[in-house]
Amino acid sequence: MTQTKKQLHLNLFLMSTGHHEASWRHPDSTPERAVDVHYYVKLAQTAERGKLDSIFLADSYGLPPTIQYKVLQGLEPFTLLSALAMATKHIGLIGTASTTYNEPFHIARKFASLDLISGGRAGWNIVTSTGNTTAFNFRDEQLPEHSMRYRRAEEFLQVVKSLWDSWEDGALIIDKQSGVYANPERIKRIDHKGEHYAVRGPLNLPRMPQGHPLLVQAGASDTGKEFAAMAAEAVFTAQNTLQGGRDFYSDLKSRMAKYGRSTDSLCVLPGFCAIIGDTEAEAKEKEQELHELVQIDYGLYRLSNLFGIDLSAYPLDGPLPYADLPQTEQINSQKGRHQMFIEMAQQEKLSIRQLMMRTASSRGHFSMAGTPLQIADAMERWAVAGAADGFNLMPPSLPSGLDDFVDKVIPELQNRGLFRTDYTGSTLREHYGRSAEARPGVHA
């Protein structure tokens, strides 16, 4: 294939036993360690051995009833990432925090703490919560409407960034002889009063090493893409075809100019579930082995929840009931994924069962089973075609899927000049080719 000097950015999406929904049932998995910090330390150290840019932890504030069929509980991201910061030296640490059920001051302080603890390796995956399972854990009312959640998110981010900037460089004096610890003239209140928040400030922590953590976003709706174009520095996206990836990539980056941003200031990282074998037949066998462990009841619940209709009333080997499905604009969460699954089922003529299996390993992200060479070929093809700046790696099973990628695919990417052979910076922003966020109070 044609070589490219474009360096890929690789993030590990860390999820308990792996991303295949039946991975916890695999003989090699250890689901009993889903809340064992030592298990995650080992995975983080493996990812760092592979020189990956970052680790990412998703999060949710509710427990779905499908806990009967899948590992769904997880350690709180700030706590776990702080522990991983002490067990690693270079790899970035990205945590999810919702703007729907948090307060800006709390989030600003937590990410400032994580960045200080890790020496500048923190990243924030900015989400608006989805689902009433989460909503009812915070107040006795349903999830706010989609566009309202994003309007709140914009103001939330504005407040958080102002709090991070409330300490100027030089605010800390630490002069024992004079007895002056800090210069209050360089610590400013923000006095924010908006539609959703009134926050006085300042933050009660000094400015963090990166200035701001790396800002990450994952929404695929039109509103989500606008938010990403305005604010995000990396975007995790679900695209299952090369053309779909190219369309998303160009659409998102074309929106950035209106916000005065260059397209180089944002990295697009499609999710990629790679099932790796020394031969293609071995990789396909691994995939089939996992598919055979799928719980049909869980798969039906997952699809029913996404489509907003109970699919158990329809023939499993028949098509989706397209005439009965709510329109995407009627869905109050995961609008992008809703539309993607409908298009996938129509284009590939999938039955309900086939759609369930098609998405069991990657939930609609790009997935393939192949050799290390084939995996590297696909990644290079997406990069060259303008569909990706890197990938959000989603190993189907852990730890084996991560070991296979680090030991077999990373060397191939390095040989092609597509991926670093060592870390050259010390912060997460540097890994992603971003400079430290401009610091207030610095004069030339």
C-alpha positions as CSV (number, residue, x, y, z in Angstrom):
1,M,0.0,0.0,0.0
2,T,1.0,3.6,-0.4
3,Q,2.8,4.8,2.7
4,T,1.9,7.9,4.5
5,K,3.8,10.0,6.9
6,K,0.6,10.8,8.8
7,Q,1.1,9.6,12.4
8,L,-1.9,7.7,13.8
9,H,-3.2,8.5,17.3
10,L,-4.3,5.4,19.2
11,N,-6.5,5.4,22.2
12,L,-7.5,2.3,24.2
13,F,-11.2,2.2,25.1
14,L,-10.9,0.2,28.3
15,M,-14.0,-1.9,29.2
16,S,-13.9,-4.6,31.8
17,T,-13.6,-7.9,30.0
18,G,-13.6,-6.4,26.5
19,H,-16.0,-4.9,24.0
20,H,-17.7,-8.1,22.7
21,E,-20.8,-8.3,24.7
22,A,-20.2,-12.0,25.5
23,S,-16.5,-11.6,26.3
24,W,-17.1,-12.2,30.0
25,R,-18.2,-15.8,29.2
26,H,-15.0,-16.6,27.3
27,P,-12.8,-19.2,29.1
28,D,-9.9,-16.8,29.2
29,S,-11.7,-13.9,30.7
30,T,-11.8,-13.0,34.4
31,P,-15.1,-11.1,35.0
32,E,-14.6,-11.4,38.7
33,R,-11.8,-8.8,38.4
34,A,-14.1,-6.2,36.8
35,V,-13.6,-4.0,39.9
36,D,-10.0,-5.0,40.7
37,V,-7.6,-2.1,40.3
38,H,-4.6,-4.4,39.8
39,Y,-6.3,-5.8,36.7
40,Y,-6.6,-2.3,35.2
41,V,-3.1,-1.4,36.2
42,K,-1.7,-4.4,34.1
43,L,-3.9,-3.4,31.1
44,A,-2.7,0.3,31.4
45,Q,0.9,-0.8,31.5
46,T,0.4,-3.0,28.5
47,A,-1.0,-0.1,26.6
48,E,1.9,2.1,27.7
49,R,4.3,-0.6,26.5
50,G,2.7,-0.2,23.1
51,K,3.2,3.6,23.2
52,L,-0.5,4.3,22.9
53,D,-1.6,7.9,23.2
54,S,-4.2,7.4,25.9
55,I,-6.6,5.2,27.9
56,F,-10.3,6.1,27.9
57,L,-12.9,5.1,30.5
58,A,-16.5,5.5,29.7
59,D,-19.0,6.0,32.5
60,S,-22.7,5.8,33.3
61,Y,-24.7,6.8,36.4
62,G,-27.3,4.0,36.2
63,L,-27.4,0.2,36.3
64,P,-29.5,-1.3,33.4
65,P,-31.6,-4.4,34.1
66,T,-29.3,-6.3,31.7
67,I,-26.8,-6.7,34.5
68,Q,-28.3,-10.2,34.4
69,Y,-26.4,-10.9,31.1
70,K,-23.3,-8.7,31.0
71,V,-20.6,-7.0,33.1
72,L,-22.0,-3.5,33.4
73,Q,-20.7,-2.2,36.7
74,G,-17.5,-0.2,36.7
75,L,-15.2,1.7,39.0
76,E,-15.6,5.5,39.1
77,P,-13.3,7.0,36.4
78,F,-11.6,9.7,38.5
79,T,-10.7,7.3,41.2
80,L,-9.4,4.6,38.8
81,L,-7.5,7.0,36.6
82,S,-5.8,8.5,39.6
83,A,-4.6,5.0,40.6
84,L,-3.5,4.3,37.0
85,A,-1.6,7.6,37.0
86,M,0.6,6.3,39.8
87,A,1.3,3.0,38.0
88,T,2.2,4.6,34.6
89,K,4.5,7.4,33.4
90,H,3.5,8.5,29.9
91,I,0.1,7.3,28.7
92,G,-2.8,9.8,28.7
93,L,-5.8,9.3,31.0
94,I,-9.2,10.2,29.6
95,G,-12.3,10.0,31.8
96,T,-16.0,10.6,31.0
97,A,-18.0,13.1,33.0
98,S,-21.5,14.2,32.2
99,T,-22.6,17.8,31.9
100,T,-26.2,16.7,32.6
101,Y,-25.9,15.4,36.1
102,N,-22.8,17.2,37.5
103,E,-21.9,20.8,38.5
104,P,-19.2,22.7,36.7
105,F,-17.1,23.5,39.8
106,H,-16.9,19.8,40.8
107,I,-15.8,18.7,37.3
108,A,-13.3,21.6,37.0
109,R,-11.7,20.6,40.3
110,K,-11.7,16.9,39.6
111,F,-9.9,17.2,36.2
112,A,-7.5,19.8,37.6
113,S,-6.7,17.2,40.4
114,L,-6.2,14.4,37.9
115,D,-3.9,16.6,35.7
116,L,-1.8,17.6,38.7
117,I,-1.6,14.0,40.0
118,S,-0.6,12.6,36.6
119,G,1.8,15.4,35.7
120,G,-0.3,16.7,32.8
121,R,-2.0,13.6,31.3
122,A,-5.7,14.2,31.9
123,G,-8.4,14.3,29.2
124,W,-12.2,14.9,29.6
125,N,-14.7,13.0,27.5
126,I,-17.6,15.5,27.5
127,V,-21.0,13.8,27.3
128,T,-24.6,14.6,27.9
129,S,-26.2,11.7,29.7
130,T,-28.6,9.3,28.0
131,G,-31.5,7.2,29.2
132,N,-34.0,7.5,32.0
133,T,-32.2,4.8,34.0
134,T,-29.7,7.6,34.7
135,A,-32.2,10.4,35.1
136,F,-34.2,8.7,37.9
137,N,-31.0,8.4,40.0
138,F,-30.8,12.1,40.3
139,R,-34.3,13.5,40.3
140,D,-37.8,12.2,39.8
141,E,-38.1,13.2,36.2
142,Q,-37.2,12.0,32.8
143,L,-34.1,12.9,30.8
144,P,-34.0,16.5,29.5
145,E,-34.7,16.9,25.8
146,H,-31.7,16.4,23.5
147,S,-31.1,19.9,22.3
148,M,-31.6,21.3,25.9
149,R,-28.9,18.9,27.1
150,Y,-26.4,20.3,24.6
151,R,-27.3,24.0,25.4
152,R,-26.6,23.2,29.0
153,A,-23.3,21.4,28.0
154,E,-22.1,24.5,26.1
155,E,-22.5,26.7,29.2
156,F,-21.1,24.0,31.5
157,L,-17.9,23.9,29.4
158,Q,-17.7,27.7,29.4
159,V,-17.8,27.8,33.2
160,V,-15.3,24.9,33.6
161,K,-12.8,26.5,31.3
162,S,-13.2,29.9,33.1
163,L,-12.5,28.1,36.4
164,W,-9.4,26.5,35.0
165,D,-8.2,29.9,33.9
166,S,-9.0,31.6,37.2
167,W,-5.4,31.1,38.4
168,E,-2.8,33.0,36.3
169,D,0.8,32.0,36.0
170,G,2.8,33.4,38.8
171,A,-0.1,33.2,41.3
172,L,2.0,31.0,43.6
173,I,4.8,32.9,45.2
174,I,5.8,30.4,48.0
175,D,8.2,32.8,49.6
176,K,9.0,31.5,53.1
177,Q,11.1,34.5,54.0
178,S,8.5,37.1,53.3
179,G,5.6,34.8,54.4
180,V,3.8,35.3,51.1
181,Y,2.4,32.0,49.7
182,A,0.2,33.4,46.8
183,N,-0.6,36.6,45.0
184,P,-4.3,37.2,45.2
185,E,-4.1,39.7,42.3
186,R,-3.4,36.7,40.0
187,I,-6.3,34.6,41.3
188,K,-9.6,35.9,39.8
189,R,-13.3,35.3,40.4
190,I,-15.2,34.3,37.3
191,D,-18.6,35.7,38.4
192,H,-20.5,33.7,35.8
193,K,-24.3,34.1,35.6
194,G,-26.0,32.3,32.7
195,E,-29.1,30.5,31.8
196,H,-28.2,27.3,33.8
197,Y,-25.4,28.2,36.1
198,A,-24.3,31.0,38.5
199,V,-20.7,30.3,39.7
200,R,-18.5,32.9,41.5
201,G,-15.1,31.1,41.5
202,P,-12.2,31.0,41.6
203,L,-11.1,27.4,41.5
204,N,-9.4,26.3,44.7
205,L,-6.5,24.6,42.9
206,P,-3.6,26.2,41.0
207,R,-3.4,26.0,37.3
208,M,-2.7,22.5,36.0
209,P,0.3,21.4,34.0
210,Q,-1.6,21.3,30.6
211,G,-3.5,24.5,31.2
212,H,-6.6,22.6,30.2
213,P,-7.1,18.8,29.8
214,L,-7.5,17.4,26.3
215,L,-11.2,17.9,25.4
216,V,-12.9,14.9,23.9
217,Q,-16.4,14.4,22.6
218,A,-18.4,11.5,21.2
219,G,-21.8,12.7,20.0
220,A,-22.7,11.8,16.4
221,S,-26.0,13.7,16.1
222,D,-26.1,17.0,14.2
223,T,-26.1,18.8,17.5
224,G,-23.3,16.7,18.8
225,K,-21.2,17.4,15.7
226,E,-21.7,21.1,16.1
227,F,-20.6,20.9,19.7
228,A,-17.5,18.9,18.7
229,A,-16.6,21.4,15.9
230,M,-16.8,24.2,18.4
231,A,-14.9,22.7,21.4
232,A,-13.4,19.2,20.9
233,E,-9.8,18.4,20.3
234,A,-10.5,14.7,19.8
235,V,-13.7,12.9,18.7
236,F,-14.6,9.3,19.3
237,T,-17.0,8.2,16.6
238,A,-18.8,5.0,15.5
239,Q,-18.4,4.5,11.7
240,N,-18.7,1.0,10.3
241,T,-17.7,1.6,6.7
242,L,-14.8,3.5,5.0
243,Q,-17.2,5.7,3.1
244,G,-19.2,6.4,6.3
245,G,-16.0,7.4,8.0
246,R,-15.0,9.7,5.2
247,D,-18.4,11.4,5.2
248,F,-18.3,11.9,9.0
249,Y,-14.7,13.2,8.9
250,S,-15.3,15.8,6.1
251,D,-18.7,16.9,7.6
252,L,-17.3,17.4,11.1
253,K,-14.1,19.2,9.9
254,S,-16.1,21.4,7.5
255,R,-18.0,22.8,10.5
256,M,-14.9,24.1,12.3
257,A,-14.2,27.3,10.3
258,K,-17.3,29.0,11.6
259,Y,-15.7,28.7,15.1
260,G,-12.4,30.1,13.9
261,R,-10.7,26.7,14.2
262,S,-8.3,24.9,11.9
263,T,-9.1,21.3,10.9
264,D,-5.7,20.3,12.3
265,S,-6.9,21.2,15.8
266,L,-9.2,18.2,16.0
267,C,-8.4,14.5,15.7
268,V,-11.1,12.1,14.5
269,L,-10.8,8.6,16.1
270,P,-13.3,6.0,14.8
271,G,-13.9,3.0,17.1
272,F,-12.1,-0.1,15.8
273,C,-12.7,-3.6,17.1
274,A,-9.9,-5.8,15.7
275,I,-10.1,-9.6,16.2
276,I,-6.6,-10.7,15.5
277,G,-5.3,-14.1,14.4
278,D,-2.0,-15.4,13.0
279,T,-4.1,-16.4,10.0
280,E,-7.4,-15.1,8.7
281,A,-9.0,-18.4,9.5
282,E,-7.8,-18.2,13.1
283,A,-9.2,-14.7,13.5
284,K,-12.6,-15.7,12.0
285,E,-12.6,-18.7,14.4
286,K,-12.0,-16.4,17.4
287,E,-14.9,-14.2,16.2
288,Q,-17.3,-17.1,15.9
289,E,-16.3,-18.4,19.3
290,L,-17.4,-15.2,20.8
291,H,-20.6,-14.9,18.8
292,E,-21.6,-18.4,20.0
293,L,-21.6,-17.1,23.6
294,V,-24.1,-14.2,22.8
295,Q,-27.2,-14.1,25.0
296,I,-30.1,-13.6,22.7
297,D,-32.2,-11.9,25.5
298,Y,-29.5,-9.3,26.1
299,G,-29.1,-8.7,22.4
300,L,-32.8,-8.1,22.0
301,Y,-32.8,-5.7,25.0
302,R,-29.9,-3.8,23.6
303,L,-31.5,-3.3,20.1
304,S,-35.0,-2.6,21.6
305,N,-33.6,0.0,23.9
306,L,-31.8,1.7,20.9
307,F,-34.8,1.6,18.6
308,G,-37.4,2.5,21.2
309,I,-39.5,-0.5,20.5
310,D,-39.8,-4.0,21.9
311,L,-38.3,-6.3,19.3
312,S,-39.1,-9.5,21.2
313,A,-42.6,-9.3,19.6
314,Y,-41.1,-9.8,16.1
315,P,-39.5,-12.8,14.4
316,L,-35.9,-13.0,15.3
317,D,-34.9,-14.2,11.8
318,G,-37.1,-11.6,10.1
319,P,-36.2,-8.0,9.1
320,L,-36.5,-5.0,11.4
321,P,-40.1,-3.7,11.6
322,Y,-39.1,-0.5,9.8
323,A,-42.7,0.7,9.6
324,D,-43.1,0.5,13.3
325,L,-39.8,2.1,14.3
326,P,-39.8,5.6,15.7
327,Q,-38.1,8.2,13.4
328,T,-34.6,9.3,14.5
329,E,-35.8,12.8,15.3
330,Q,-38.2,11.2,17.8
331,I,-35.4,9.5,19.7
332,N,-34.1,11.5,22.8
333,S,-30.7,9.8,23.0
334,Q,-28.1,8.2,20.7
335,K,-29.6,9.6,17.6
336,G,-26.5,9.0,15.5
337,R,-26.4,5.3,16.5
338,H,-30.1,4.9,15.9
339,Q,-29.7,6.1,12.3
340,M,-26.6,4.1,11.7
341,F,-28.1,0.8,12.8
342,I,-31.2,1.3,10.6
343,E,-29.0,2.1,7.6
344,M,-26.7,-0.9,8.3
345,A,-29.7,-3.3,8.5
346,Q,-31.2,-1.9,5.3
347,Q,-28.0,-1.9,3.2
348,E,-26.9,-5.3,4.3
349,K,-30.4,-6.8,4.4
350,L,-29.9,-8.0,8.0
351,S,-32.4,-9.9,10.1
352,I,-32.9,-8.9,13.7
353,R,-30.6,-11.8,14.7
354,Q,-28.0,-10.9,12.1
355,L,-28.0,-7.3,13.2
356,M,-27.5,-8.4,16.8
357,M,-24.5,-10.5,15.9
358,R,-23.1,-7.9,13.5
359,T,-23.0,-5.4,16.3
360,A,-22.2,-7.7,19.2
361,S,-18.5,-7.0,19.2
362,S,-18.4,-3.3,18.4
363,R,-21.9,-1.8,18.9
364,G,-21.8,-0.4,15.4
365,H,-18.1,0.7,15.3
366,F,-15.7,-0.6,12.6
367,S,-14.9,-4.2,13.2
368,M,-12.9,-6.8,11.4
369,A,-11.3,-10.2,11.9
370,G,-7.9,-10.7,10.3
371,T,-4.1,-11.0,10.5
372,P,-1.9,-8.3,11.9
373,L,-1.0,-7.3,8.3
374,Q,-4.7,-7.1,7.3
375,I,-5.5,-5.0,10.4
376,A,-2.7,-2.6,9.7
377,D,-3.7,-2.4,6.0
378,A,-7.2,-1.4,7.0
379,M,-6.0,1.3,9.5
380,E,-3.7,2.7,6.9
381,R,-6.4,2.7,4.3
382,W,-8.8,4.7,6.5
383,A,-6.0,7.2,7.3
384,V,-5.0,7.7,3.7
385,A,-8.6,8.0,2.5
386,G,-9.3,10.9,5.0
387,A,-11.6,8.9,7.3
388,A,-9.5,8.9,10.4
389,D,-6.6,10.6,12.3
390,G,-6.3,7.5,14.4
391,F,-8.5,5.0,16.2
392,N,-10.3,4.4,19.4
393,L,-9.2,0.8,20.0
394,M,-11.9,-1.6,21.3
395,P,-10.4,-5.0,21.9
396,P,-13.1,-7.7,21.7
397,S,-11.7,-9.5,24.8
398,L,-9.2,-8.5,27.5
399,P,-6.4,-8.9,28.2
400,S,-5.8,-11.2,25.1
401,G,-7.1,-8.7,22.5
402,L,-4.9,-5.9,23.8
403,D,-1.8,-8.2,24.0
404,D,-2.4,-9.2,20.4
405,F,-2.7,-5.7,19.2
406,V,0.4,-4.4,21.1
407,D,2.6,-7.3,20.2
408,K,1.5,-7.9,16.6
409,V,-0.1,-4.9,15.1
410,I,1.8,-2.0,16.7
411,P,5.2,-3.3,15.3
412,E,3.6,-3.4,11.8
413,L,2.4,0.2,12.1
414,Q,5.8,1.3,13.3
415,N,7.5,-0.4,10.4
416,R,5.3,1.6,8.0
417,G,6.1,4.9,9.8
418,L,2.5,5.3,10.9
419,F,3.0,5.2,14.7
420,R,5.6,6.4,17.2
421,T,8.4,4.1,18.4
422,D,8.6,6.1,21.7
423,Y,6.9,8.9,23.5
424,T,8.4,12.3,22.6
425,G,6.3,14.4,25.0
426,S,5.3,14.2,28.6
427,T,1.7,15.4,28.5
428,L,-1.5,14.1,26.8
429,R,-1.8,17.3,24.8
430,E,1.7,16.7,23.4
431,H,0.8,13.1,22.5
432,Y,-2.0,14.5,20.4
433,G,0.1,17.2,18.9
434,R,-1.4,20.0,20.9
435,S,0.5,22.7,22.8
436,A,-0.4,23.6,26.4
437,E,-3.5,25.7,26.5
438,A,-2.5,29.4,26.5
439,R,-2.1,30.6,30.1
440,P,-3.7,33.8,31.3
441,G,-1.4,36.4,32.8
442,V,1.6,35.5,30.7
443,H,3.1,38.5,29.0
444,A,5.7,38.5,26.2
